[in-house]
Amino acid sequence: MKAAVWYDKKDMRIEDRELRPLKDTEVKVKVAWAGICGSDLHEYEHGPITVPVDEKEPLTGDKAPFTFGHEFAGVVEEIGVDVTEFKAGDRVAVNPTLTYGNKEEGLDIYDGFAFIGLHTDGGFTDYANVPATNVYHLPDSLTLQDGAITEPTAVAVQAVKESEMSFGDTVAVFGAGPIGLLTIIAARAAGATNIIALDLSETRLQKAKELGATHCINSGETDPVKGIFEIEPEGVDVSFEVAGVEATFQQSINATKPRGMMVIVSIFSKPITWNPFQLTGKGVRITSSAAYAPSTFQKTIDLMAAGQLKPQGVITDNIKLDDIVEKGFEALSNDKSQAKILVELSGEK
């Protein structure tokens, strides 16, 4: 079958791959749609960052090269002999997070985790075999395209949960890429009032405004912290760092009111220099959000199905697998009007 395989930085190849045998506890999914994630883009542009290349990943027992893609949905084609909750024909979204399962739900990822599609074969292909415990039914009100954006939406939902945001709180989102946009949508759904989006791209800021930001600040034209304080004189209740650079890390803290919360959502591709005294003088609390709990993934599906969470506007293009490098990864690298690009596999709705 055809697959997009990661070999190294700037080395993603479309080639024929064999699907490994289906395990008794697995489900074979005919992939319909798969999204290109910021994590995928980081690995394409700067990797390997988390992709195992020299030694096998302990949880998956795999190392590159392998099929990329961890945001995907499709239709169940076949089930392992021990699988009872799914049947052929079921429409499903895939939660790609793999854990050891040694700790309670929500804490298990901090015992070590890996991703289908980042640490073993994933969804940029025709078929994928995944553990049945990582597969979720899609209600009739959601399309398979919706299923493909469930995973990044769950990242944003988890980040908002970690922020301890309350109804009516004010929010700043540093970085209006796909996860930043989804964080805006999730914060709006959770009851935020003023939502301030910050980015260097006017195109991305316009998209942020369309998706729920009440204010937009171009960080290249206006001092971000001063701009926020002109809107919220005491600072925002919650800031989300979704850009992954030193400048926005520090700006996120400075723009947050005393005893407010700053949430690190982004993946930093390199270390930063930072003086913790920045916190001492202000009392801002910092937390981080890694992926999501399984319950958050299900709640994200439920919220989308109920219409309370509407992330569909983040999708900016649909492409074919053969075009994934030029019209996918390269487009995301060079065209700031792009947010979430979906790759069409079977194309089923």
NUTISE-519046 format. One line per field, with one value per residue: residue number from 1; chain; z, y, x of N, C-alpha, C in turn. Coordinates in pm, whole numbers, always signed. Each point is the difference from the previous one (the first is absolute). Example, Ala and Ser with C-alpha at 12.3 -4.5 7.8 and 13.67 -1.06 7.14 Angstrom:
! NUTISE-519046
i	[1, 2];
ch	[A, A];
n.Z	[+780, -72];
n.Y	[-569, +105];
n.X	[+1319, -35];
ca.Z	[+0, +6];
ca.Y	[+119, +119];
ca.X	[-89, +82];
c.Z	[+0, +73];
c.Y	[+120, +109];
c.X	[+90, -77];
END
This chain:
! NUTISE-519046
i	[1, 2, 3, 4, 5, 6, 7, 8, 9, 10, 11, 12, 13, 14, 15, 16, 17, 18, 19, 20, 21, 22, 23, 24, 25, 26, 27, 28, 29, 30, 31, 32, 33, 34, 35, 36, 37, 38, 39, 40, 41, 42, 43, 44, 45, 46, 47, 48, 49, 50, 51, 52, 53, 54, 55, 56, 57, 58, 59, 60, 61, 62, 63, 64, 65, 66, 67, 68, 69, 70, 71, 72, 73, 74, 75, 76, 77, 78, 79, 80, 81, 82, 83, 84, 85, 86, 87, 88, 89, 90, 91, 92, 93, 94, 95, 96, 97, 98, 99, 100, 101, 102, 103, 104, 105, 106, 107, 108, 109, 110, 111, 112, 113, 114, 115, 116, 117, 118, 119, 120, 121, 122, 123, 124, 125, 126, 127, 128, 129, 130, 131, 132, 133, 134, 135, 136, 137, 138, 139, 140, 141, 142, 143, 144, 145, 146, 147, 148, 149, 150, 151, 152, 153, 154, 155, 156, 157, 158, 159, 160, 161, 162, 163, 164, 165, 166, 167, 168, 169, 170, 171, 172, 173, 174, 175, 176, 177, 178, 179, 180, 181, 182, 183, 184, 185, 186, 187, 188, 189, 190, 191, 192, 193, 194, 195, 196, 197, 198, 199, 200, 201, 202, 203, 204, 205, 206, 207, 208, 209, 210, 211, 212, 213, 214, 215, 216, 217, 218, 219, 220, 221, 222, 223, 224, 225, 226, 227, 228, 229, 230, 231, 232, 233, 234, 235, 236, 237, 238, 239, 240, 241, 242, 243, 244, 245, 246, 247, 248, 249, 250, 251, 252, 253, 254, 255, 256, 257, 258, 259, 260, 261, 262, 263, 264, 265, 266, 267, 268, 269, 270, 271, 272, 273, 274, 275, 276, 277, 278, 279, 280, 281, 282, 283, 284, 285, 286, 287, 288, 289, 290, 291, 292, 293, 294, 295, 296, 297, 298, 299, 300, 301, 302, 303, 304, 305, 306, 307, 308, 309, 310, 311, 312, 313, 314, 315, 316, 317, 318, 319, 320, 321, 322, 323, 324, 325, 326, 327, 328, 329, 330, 331, 332, 333, 334, 335, 336, 337, 338, 339, 340, 341, 342, 343, 344, 345, 346, 347, 348, 349];
ch	[A, A, A, A, A, A, A, A, A, A, A, A, A, A, A, A, A, A, A, A, A, A, A, A, A, A, A, A, A, A, A, A, A, A, A, A, A, A, A, A, A, A, A, A, A, A, A, A, A, A, A, A, A, A, A, A, A, A, A, A, A, A, A, A, A, A, A, A, A, A, A, A, A, A, A, A, A, A, A, A, A, A, A, A, A, A, A, A, A, A, A, A, A, A, A, A, A, A, A, A, A, A, A, A, A, A, A, A, A, A, A, A, A, A, A, A, A, A, A, A, A, A, A, A, A, A, A, A, A, A, A, A, A, A, A, A, A, A, A, A, A, A, A, A, A, A, A, A, A, A, A, A, A, A, A, A, A, A, A, A, A, A, A, A, A, A, A, A, A, A, A, A, A, A, A, A, A, A, A, A, A, A, A, A, A, A, A, A, A, A, A, A, A, A, A, A, A, A, A, A, A, A, A, A, A, A, A, A, A, A, A, A, A, A, A, A, A, A, A, A, A, A, A, A, A, A, A, A, A, A, A, A, A, A, A, A, A, A, A, A, A, A, A, A, A, A, A, A, A, A, A, A, A, A, A, A, A, A, A, A, A, A, A, A, A, A, A, A, A, A, A, A, A, A, A, A, A, A, A, A, A, A, A, A, A, A, A, A, A, A, A, A, A, A, A, A, A, A, A, A, A, A, A, A, A, A, A, A, A, A, A, A, A, A, A, A, A, A, A, A, A, A, A, A, A, A, A, A, A, A, A, A, A, A, A, A, A, A, A, A, A, A, A, A, A, A, A, A, A];
n.Z	[+0, -47, +34, +90, -31, +131, -66, -19, +55, -43, +58, -61, -6, -119, +66, -55, +89, +70, +14, +120, +44, -10, +114, +94, +54, -130, -59, -112, -17, -84, -16, +48, +115, -26, +118, -54, +99, +91, +75, -96, -4, +134, -7, -87, +72, +122, -33, +71, +49, -29, -131, +32, -3, +114, +92, +21, -28, +132, -14, -113, +46, -39, -117, -33, -128, +12, -18, -44, +83, +94, -95, +32, -99, +17, -72, +99, -36, +113, +81, +104, +25, +70, -112, +94, +13, -100, -114, -102, -54, +123, +15, -9, +115, -25, +126, -47, +120, +12, +104, +109, +36, +55, -46, +89, -53, -96, +75, -73, -67, +130, -29, -105, -115, -96, -128, -29, -97, +121, +53, -87, -81, -82, -21, -41, -10, -70, +73, +120, +60, +83, +125, +29, +103, -118, -15, -58, +37, -127, +67, -37, +101, +13, -87, -94, -70, +62, -29, -116, +39, +39, -49, -99, -21, +20, -76, -77, -4, -9, -91, -48, +7, -49, -75, +36, -126, +43, +9, -112, +8, +11, -130, -1, -132, +39, -125, -125, +28, -54, +86, -34, -126, +16, +58, -98, -88, +61, +5, -124, -33, +67, -73, -71, +54, +42, -127, +43, -130, +7, -106, -80, -25, -84, -89, +84, +22, -131, -17, +89, -66, -114, +73, +35, -51, +114, +20, -89, +31, -92, +43, -133, +26, +97, +103, +0, +95, -57, -114, +71, +59, -126, -22, +72, +67, +53, -131, -72, +17, -129, -13, -131, +27, -124, +25, +123, +33, +25, -105, -63, +38, -14, -121, -11, +65, -72, -91, +91, +52, +110, +24, -118, -108, -20, -116, +14, -124, -39, -109, +90, -117, +89, +86, +107, +7, +129, +61, +89, +19, -128, +54, +63, -94, -52, +34, -126, -16, -12, -101, -30, -127, +33, -128, +52, +93, +7, +123, -12, -54, +89, +98, -66, -19, +127, +31, -86, +44, +117, -76, +119, -74, -69, -13, -72, +51, +76, -69, -62, -4, -109, +22, -107, +29, -131, +46, +90, -76, -129, -2, +72, +14, -128, -27, +98, -58, -116, +21, +56, -121, +1, +43, -17, -50, -62, +20, -124, +69, +71, +75, +75, +6];
n.Y	[-119, +112, +59, +101, -23, +22, +58, +130, +100, +58, -115, +38, -132, +8, -110, -118, -28, -98, -29, +31, -125, -25, +66, -91, +97, -14, +119, -53, +119, +12, +61, +93, +60, +73, +60, +106, -50, +98, -108, -39, +125, +2, -124, +52, +110, -54, -106, -110, +25, -64, +7, -129, +28, +12, +18, -118, +55, +16, +93, +42, +1, +124, +21, +126, -13, +77, -50, +125, +94, +93, +80, -104, -20, -97, -109, -68, -61, -17, -100, +16, -123, +83, +61, +63, +117, -61, +43, -79, +114, -16, +120, +24, +59, +29, -42, +75, +43, -46, -69, -2, +94, +52, +110, +71, -3, +58, -97, -91, +113, +36, -121, +79, +65, -55, +28, -56, -24, -5, -114, -14, -99, +101, +117, +42, -79, -111, -76, -5, -79, +21, +16, -95, +3, +16, -74, +105, -40, +26, +92, -24, +85, -84, +72, -76, +109, +7, -129, +45, +92, -117, -62, +88, -21, -130, +28, +75, -97, -87, +82, +17, -132, -13, +93, -86, +27, +116, -19, +69, -92, +77, -6, -36, -8, -40, +35, +41, -98, -123, -32, +111, -23, -126, +55, +88, -98, -75, +106, +28, -127, +22, +107, +3, +118, +90, -28, +19, +8, -63, +65, -45, -90, +101, -88, -43, +126, +15, -113, +47, +115, -68, -58, +131, +39, +68, -25, +70, -50, +81, -106, +5, +46, -78, +66, -132, +18, +107, -69, -104, +75, +40, -130, -60, +112, -103, -18, -107, -65, -31, -44, -20, -67, +38, +74, -25, +130, +39, +81, -90, -84, +93, +29, -131, -9, +90, -62, -91, +19, +65, -113, +57, -60, -48, -41, -88, +30, +88, -48, +13, +46, +99, -11, +58, +128, -29, +115, -99, +98, -23, -121, +6, +87, -106, -116, +16, -81, -100, -44, -126, -21, -128, +13, -112, +2, -133, +37, +76, -106, -79, +84, +2, -131, -14, +88, -63, -117, +61, +33, -40, -85, +107, -101, -27, +121, -85, -78, +4, -131, -64, -96, -47, -129, -13, +94, -95, -21, +13, -61, -83, -71, +9, -27, -88, -35, +19, -56, +119, -5, -96, -75, -61, -77, -45, -122, -3, -104, -53, +112, -108, +29];
n.X	[+85, -54, +117, -18, +126, +19, +102, -14, +66, -112, -25, -110, -18, -57, -33, +21, -94, +48, -129, +49, +18, -129, +18, -10, +74, +22, -13, -39, +57, -102, +116, -82, +32, +109, +19, +58, +71, -1, -27, -86, -46, +1, -49, -84, -20, -10, -73, +27, -121, -113, +13, -21, +129, +66, -94, -52, -116, +23, -94, +53, +125, -16, +58, +34, -43, -107, -121, -4, -46, -35, -46, -74, -85, -89, -3, -56, +110, +68, -38, +84, +41, +76, -28, -70, +65, +62, -49, +14, +41, +48, -53, +132, +35, +126, +7, +100, -45, +123, -45, +74, -90, +111, -59, -68, -119, +71, +51, -63, -33, -6, -42, -21, +11, -69, +22, -117, +86, +58, -43, -96, -33, -36, -64, +120, -105, -14, +80, -55, +86, -102, +48, -87, +85, +58, -109, -61, -121, -31, -68, -123, -4, +101, +70, +53, -30, -118, -9, +45, -89, -50, +107, +24, -129, +24, +106, -79, -90, +99, +54, -123, -16, +123, -55, -96, -19, -50, -130, +21, +97, +108, +28, +128, +2, +120, -31, -26, +86, -1, +97, +64, -34, +35, +107, +0, -25, +94, +81, -37, +12, +115, -33, +111, +34, +87, +18, +124, +2, +118, +47, +96, -95, -24, +44, +92, +30, -13, +68, +87, -15, +11, +96, -3, +117, -1, +130, +69, +120, +49, +67, -2, -121, -45, +50, +18, +92, +55, -6, +40, +95, +3, -12, +94, -29, -63, -16, +25, -111, -3, +124, -4, +110, -29, +109, +43, +5, +125, -12, -75, +95, +93, -42, -18, +114, +68, -72, +39, -119, +33, +60, +14, -46, +122, -51, +97, -35, +92, +61, +96, +46, +22, +101, -53, +34, -14, -30, -9, +91, -20, -2, +115, +24, -64, +49, +37, -101, +85, -70, -10, -20, +4, -29, -58, -92, -13, -36, +110, +60, -59, +35, +115, -8, -32, +96, +80, -40, +11, +105, +44, +66, +39, +85, -109, -16, +68, -83, +118, +25, -40, +87, +64, +12, -13, -83, +18, +106, -32, -120, +74, +111, +31, -127, -2, +114, -60, -117, +5, -57, +91, -100, -116, +96, -109, +47, -45, -50, -99, +2, -25, -128];
ca.Z	[+0, -9, +131, +15, +96, +48, +7, +65, -25, -141, -79, +9, -128, -32, -46, +32, +128, +40, +129, +90, +36, +100, +128, +51, +72, -86, -99, -129, -42, -133, +29, -90, +3, +100, +7, +23, +129, +23, +40, -124, -69, +73, -33, -140, -15, +93, +66, +97, +132, +83, -81, +30, -121, +30, +82, -8, +104, +94, +2, -127, -55, -141, -28, -137, -63, +11, -54, +89, +7, +124, +8, -110, +22, -112, +16, +42, -107, +58, +143, +57, +59, +137, -2, +9, +1, -135, -109, -133, -41, +98, -26, +122, +11, +68, +100, -29, +116, +61, +132, +67, +73, +138, +91, -23, -120, +11, +47, -64, -99, +66, +25, -129, -105, -140, -90, -131, -103, +32, +57, -70, -121, +24, -84, -136, -80, -29, +114, +121, +109, +126, +112, +11, +108, -53, -103, +57, -93, -41, -13, -135, -26, -36, -119, +18, +7, +140, +77, -21, +79, +141, +80, +37, +80, +136, +58, +45, +112, +118, +43, +70, +129, +86, +37, +108, -44, +49, -88, +3, +7, -118, -52, -110, -68, -72, -111, -64, -86, +19, +140, +56, -46, +69, +139, -1, -11, +125, +106, -22, +40, +146, +66, +7, -54, -93, -45, -77, -82, -36, -102, -92, -129, -7, -52, +112, +94, -57, +25, +143, +20, -53, +83, +135, +72, +8, -30, -65, +9, -81, +89, -71, -12, +131, +113, +40, +139, +9, -71, +86, +115, -45, -4, +136, +76, +102, -63, -22, +100, -50, -129, -60, -83, -106, -107, +20, -8, +126, +15, +38, +133, +99, -18, +57, +145, +29, -34, +88, +126, +116, +38, -116, -48, -134, -40, -112, -86, -117, +7, -27, -78, +59, +135, +13, +120, +76, +141, +77, +81, -68, +74, +141, +16, -47, +54, -104, +4, -131, -15, -138, -43, -93, -63, +58, +62, -84, +22, -74, -141, -14, +24, -119, -98, +47, -15, -143, -45, +52, -58, +96, -42, -146, -48, -144, -69, -1, -122, -109, -128, -13, -104, -22, +64, -88, +7, +141, +23, -61, +35, +142, +89, -51, +8, +140, +33, -73, -22, +131, -7, +27, +141, +4, -130, +9, -110, -37, -32, -70, -32, +49, +86];
ca.Y	[+119, +124, +64, +107, -56, +93, -55, +96, +138, +32, -125, -74, -69, -77, -130, -115, -64, -112, +15, -108, -86, +48, -70, -41, +111, +117, +28, +48, +116, +57, +143, +89, +131, +15, +138, +29, +68, +80, -92, -57, +104, +17, -111, +16, +116, +6, -129, -61, +60, -113, -123, -88, -31, -86, -111, -21, +62, -109, -38, -55, -94, +38, +118, +47, +66, -57, +82, +109, +35, -43, +56, -65, -67, -86, -101, -129, -98, -133, +5, -114, -99, +37, +129, -18, +126, +56, -94, +54, +102, +107, +122, +20, +88, -68, +67, -61, -2, -130, +12, -127, -37, -33, +99, +28, +77, +140, +5, -106, +52, +49, -118, -29, -20, +6, +25, -62, +101, +73, -96, -125, +27, +77, +8, +51, -121, -52, -77, +4, -89, +72, -65, +32, +97, +133, +28, +58, +10, +133, +9, +30, +144, +39, -61, -54, +116, +43, -97, +24, +115, -22, -7, +131, +71, -52, +68, +131, -18, -35, +120, +87, -64, +17, +142, +29, +117, +11, +70, +144, +36, +57, -96, +36, -117, +39, -91, -31, -116, -88, -26, +127, +26, -93, +45, +111, -58, -70, +100, +63, -97, -16, +118, +115, +124, +52, -97, +78, -82, +68, -70, +88, -9, +60, -102, -88, +78, +10, -129, -3, +84, -75, -116, +32, +99, +130, +99, -56, +84, -42, +15, +67, +142, +53, -74, -89, +18, +130, -11, -72, +82, +102, -64, -49, +75, -82, -123, -101, -107, -119, +11, -127, +13, -98, +34, -82, +75, +65, +130, -15, -60, +107, +91, -64, +21, +143, +47, -65, +73, -71, -125, -59, -126, -11, -140, -33, -97, -25, -80, +82, -78, +18, +59, +145, +56, +63, +26, -22, +117, +60, -48, +41, +137, +17, -102, -75, -145, -61, -143, -45, -97, -99, -83, +4, -125, -68, +57, +126, -33, -32, +122, +84, -54, +32, +144, +26, -58, +84, +133, +95, +23, +0, +24, -25, +117, -1, -70, +96, -64, -146, -39, -142, -52, +22, +141, +36, +79, +133, +74, -18, +47, +122, +106, +44, +69, +125, +75, +24, -7, -138, -40, -146, -64, -140, -87, -90, -137, -57, +110, -22, +106];
ca.X	[-85, +75, +14, +98, +95, +103, +135, +88, -39, -24, +5, -126, -12, -119, +48, -84, +33, -84, -67, +40, -114, -96, +5, -132, -64, +5, -102, +52, -77, +18, +12, -73, +65, +105, +46, +142, +11, +119, +108, +50, +74, +126, +89, +37, +88, +112, +20, -92, -18, -43, -1, +114, +78, +115, -47, -144, -82, -33, -141, -45, +98, +19, +79, -12, -115, -134, -109, -37, -142, -66, -134, -71, -128, -34, -104, +54, +2, +16, +31, +70, -91, -37, -70, -145, -73, -5, -29, +27, -95, -8, +76, +77, +116, +109, +82, +130, +88, +30, +64, +26, -120, +35, -54, -141, -33, +39, +138, +79, +94, +121, +84, +60, -99, +43, -111, -19, +24, +122, +95, -26, -80, -120, -118, +16, +3, -134, -49, +82, -39, +17, -67, -142, -17, +32, -98, -121, -112, -45, -145, -47, +3, +136, +57, +135, +89, -6, +78, +143, +46, -30, +123, +53, -99, +15, +117, -45, -94, +80, +73, -95, -27, +118, +14, -94, -75, -137, -94, +18, +141, +64, +98, +90, +54, +121, +20, -129, +6, -116, -34, -42, -137, -88, -6, -96, -133, -30, -17, -130, -103, +6, -55, +90, -57, +100, +101, +96, +90, +124, +79, +70, -66, -133, -91, -37, -81, -134, -64, -30, -119, -113, -29, -45, +80, -65, +103, +119, +119, +114, +115, +108, -32, -38, +54, -110, -42, -67, -127, -93, -37, -93, -132, -24, +100, +66, +48, -104, -9, +69, +69, +41, +120, -21, +93, +120, +126, +34, -66, -141, -2, +11, -114, -119, +4, -14, -135, -96, -16, +54, -67, -63, +59, +58, +1, +87, -66, +83, +121, +117, +96, +133, -8, -5, +61, -107, +27, -123, -36, -116, -117, +8, -49, -136, -89, -71, +17, +26, -24, +19, -100, +55, -104, -135, -45, -100, -133, -6, -22, -142, -78, +15, -96, -135, -22, -13, -126, -108, +10, +55, +138, -6, +136, +12, +53, +146, +43, +23, +24, -2, +95, +20, +120, +115, +40, +16, +122, -7, -121, -24, +107, +62, -100, -9, +125, +20, -124, -60, -147, -38, -9, -9, -12, -39, +41, -108, +40, -115, -91, -136, -51];
c.Z	[+0, +138, -9, +115, +34, +11, +80, -25, -150, -90, +31, -137, -12, -59, +38, +128, +24, +135, +88, +42, +110, +126, +49, +65, -84, -95, -127, -50, -143, +17, -104, -13, +111, -4, +20, +125, +5, +43, -122, -72, +68, -38, -145, -15, +82, +57, -27, +134, +99, -78, +35, -128, +27, +79, -9, +116, +94, -6, -128, -57, -144, -8, -148, -93, +26, -52, +103, +6, +125, +20, -112, +46, -122, +37, +35, -115, +55, +148, +41, +75, +140, +7, -4, -16, -139, -100, -132, -39, +99, -41, +129, -16, +83, +98, -10, +120, +59, +133, +57, +79, +145, +101, -39, -121, +22, +49, -74, -102, +63, +49, -128, -104, -137, -85, -122, -103, +28, +53, -52, -117, +33, -116, -137, -96, -18, +120, +117, +102, +132, +112, +11, +110, -45, -107, +65, -106, -31, -11, -141, -35, -41, -126, +33, -5, +142, +86, -10, +76, +148, +84, +32, +82, +146, +70, +57, +118, +127, +53, +77, +136, +97, +49, +120, -31, +53, -100, +16, +7, -132, -37, -106, -57, -86, -107, -59, -110, +31, +146, +70, -39, +72, +149, +13, -3, +131, +114, -13, +45, +151, +74, +15, -59, -103, -32, -96, -73, -40, -99, -84, -135, +5, -51, +110, +100, -51, +21, +148, +31, -47, +95, +146, +79, -1, -33, -65, +8, -89, +80, -68, -10, +133, +109, +59, +141, +17, -67, +83, +117, -40, -5, +140, +92, +108, -59, -14, +111, -40, -131, -44, -90, -105, -120, +12, -19, +130, +21, +46, +136, +106, -10, +63, +151, +32, -24, +91, +134, +116, +43, -114, -45, -141, -33, -121, -80, -112, +29, -38, -72, +51, +137, -7, +127, +74, +146, +78, +88, -64, +68, +141, +21, -37, +52, -103, +14, -142, +6, -147, -31, -104, -50, +73, +68, -95, +17, -73, -147, -24, +20, -119, -110, +40, -20, -147, -52, +44, -59, +95, -34, -152, -59, -151, -77, -7, -126, -114, -134, +13, -116, -14, +63, -86, +11, +140, +28, -51, +49, +147, +85, -49, +4, +141, +42, -55, -15, +132, -5, +29, +150, +8, -140, +21, -126, -25, -37, -74, -41, +47, +95, +138];
c.Y	[+124, +67, +113, -38, +104, -73, +91, +140, +26, -124, -84, -61, -70, -132, -110, -65, -116, +30, -118, -81, +60, -84, -29, +115, +127, +9, +48, +110, +37, +152, +82, +135, +1, +143, +8, +87, +87, -85, -68, +100, +26, -110, +9, +112, -11, -136, -65, +73, -109, -131, -86, -39, -96, -124, -10, +72, -110, -46, -70, -106, +31, +118, +34, -83, -72, +99, +106, +16, -51, +63, -64, -70, -84, -99, -133, -101, -143, +15, -125, -89, +37, +131, -21, +129, +63, -110, +66, +98, +114, +118, +41, +110, -73, +93, -61, -17, -141, +22, -139, -48, -35, +96, +31, +92, +148, +18, -100, +53, +48, -115, -42, -25, +9, +20, -91, +111, +93, -93, -142, +33, +66, +3, +62, -118, -51, -70, +12, -97, +68, -76, +42, +102, +143, +46, +45, +10, +147, +0, +45, +148, +50, -74, -60, +110, +56, -93, +25, +121, -13, +5, +137, +83, -46, +60, +134, -10, -34, +122, +94, -59, +22, +144, +39, +126, -4, +77, +150, +45, +61, -84, +65, -128, +46, -105, -43, -104, -91, -23, +129, +35, -90, +35, +118, -54, -66, +99, +71, -93, -15, +126, +118, +123, +56, -109, +74, -95, +82, -84, +105, +10, +62, -101, -92, +75, +18, -129, -13, +79, -74, -111, +33, +97, +134, +113, -71, +100, -59, +29, +66, +150, +66, -83, -86, +26, +133, -5, -71, +86, +119, -54, -45, +61, -81, -124, -99, -104, -120, +33, -139, +25, -110, +30, -77, +71, +78, +129, -15, -67, +110, +99, -57, +20, +146, +51, -56, +73, -80, -114, -58, -124, +14, -147, -19, -112, -45, -98, +90, -86, +15, +64, +153, +42, +78, +13, -16, +117, +75, -42, +54, +138, +19, -105, -73, -148, -53, -148, -35, -105, -92, -88, +17, -134, -67, +57, +133, -24, -30, +123, +94, -45, +39, +147, +38, -51, +85, +140, +105, +39, -15, +33, -7, +117, +5, -68, +100, -66, -151, -38, -152, -44, +25, +141, +43, +82, +142, +81, -13, +63, +129, +117, +54, +75, +142, +87, +16, +5, -141, -26, -152, -54, -147, -75, -100, -137, -68, +108, -19, +110, -52];
c.X	[+89, +4, +101, +92, +107, +133, +93, -56, -7, +6, -124, -26, -135, +48, -99, +48, -95, -63, +40, -122, -86, +10, -142, -76, -6, -120, +70, -93, +35, -2, -74, +70, +105, +52, +150, +10, +125, +117, +61, +90, +135, +99, +47, +104, +128, +41, +135, -2, -43, +0, +121, +74, +115, -39, -152, -71, -49, -145, -44, +93, +34, +95, -13, +90, -131, -103, -41, -152, -67, -138, -83, -128, -31, -110, +66, -14, +0, +33, +77, -96, -45, -78, -151, -80, -13, -30, +34, -110, -16, +87, +70, +104, +104, +69, +140, +93, +12, +70, +26, -121, +26, -58, -144, -18, +30, +141, +90, +99, +130, +88, +72, -107, +65, -123, +4, +23, +115, +109, -22, -93, -133, -96, +15, +15, -143, -63, +97, -57, +32, -69, -146, -26, +28, -99, -131, -108, -30, -152, -39, +10, +139, +45, +137, +105, +2, +84, +149, +52, -35, +127, +58, -99, +7, +122, -41, -95, +76, +75, -91, -35, +115, +13, -86, -80, -142, -84, +19, +144, +47, +122, +87, +59, +117, +30, -133, +17, -118, -39, -42, -143, -100, -13, -95, -142, -42, -24, -135, -113, -7, -43, +93, -69, +97, +102, +93, +95, +121, +79, +71, -69, -139, -103, -48, -87, -142, -77, -38, -126, -124, -44, -29, +85, -73, +97, +118, +114, +109, +126, +119, -21, -29, +67, -112, -52, -72, -136, -106, -46, -88, -142, -43, +106, +73, +66, -114, +1, +84, +71, +42, +120, -7, +91, +131, +131, +20, -78, -144, -14, +2, -116, -127, -5, -27, -142, -108, -7, +60, -92, -84, +77, +54, +14, +92, -66, +93, +113, +117, +104, +142, -14, -7, +73, -108, +39, -130, -40, -117, -130, -3, -59, -145, -98, -82, +30, +21, -36, +20, -105, +61, -114, -133, -25, -99, -140, -17, -26, -148, -87, +8, -96, -142, -33, -17, -136, -119, -1, +53, +144, +3, +137, +17, +62, +151, +54, +12, +26, -15, +92, +4, +132, +124, +55, +39, +125, -17, -119, -36, +109, +64, -97, -12, +124, +3, -124, -75, -152, -50, -3, -1, -24, -33, +44, -113, +57, -113, -99, -142, -41, -37];
END
